[in-house]
Amino acid sequence: MRVSPPPVYMQVLTTTKRYGLLSEDMDVNGGEFLDGRKTLGELGEDTLELLVNICSGWYAASAVIIRVVSVLCFVYTANSN
């Protein structure tokens, strides 16, 4: 049985407070716009840059979790035969 890895995606949170609680698992803090620390254009540029980097091979926060789960699934299926 072949285990296919799930797609990599970016996770965006809308508030800085929530981002602070989950920052290890999130990629973008949308709260920076609400807090007035970034304009919508700046946040968009930063998000686009991150997206380009992820597409170029960088890991998104979700990808690290996905890779660990994929490895665990592979190990489980390999040992269950």
Residue pairs with C-beta under 8 A, 6 or more apart in sequence:
1 77
3 70
3 73
3 74
3 77
5 66
5 67
5 70
6 66
6 69
6 70
8 54
8 59
8 60
8 62
8 63
8 66
9 60
9 62
10 27
10 28
10 47
10 50
10 51
10 54
10 60
10 62
11 25
11 26
11 27
11 28
11 60
11 61
11 62
12 26
12 27
12 28
12 30
12 47
13 19
13 22
13 26
13 28
13 29
13 30
13 31
14 30
14 31
14 34
15 30
15 31
15 34
16 29
16 31
16 32
16 34
16 35
17 31
18 31
19 26
19 29
19 30
19 31
23 29
24 61
25 61
25 62
25 65
26 61
27 50
27 60
27 61
27 62
28 43
28 46
28 47
28 50
30 43
32 38
32 43
33 39
33 40
33 43
38 46
50 58
50 60
54 60
54 63
59 67
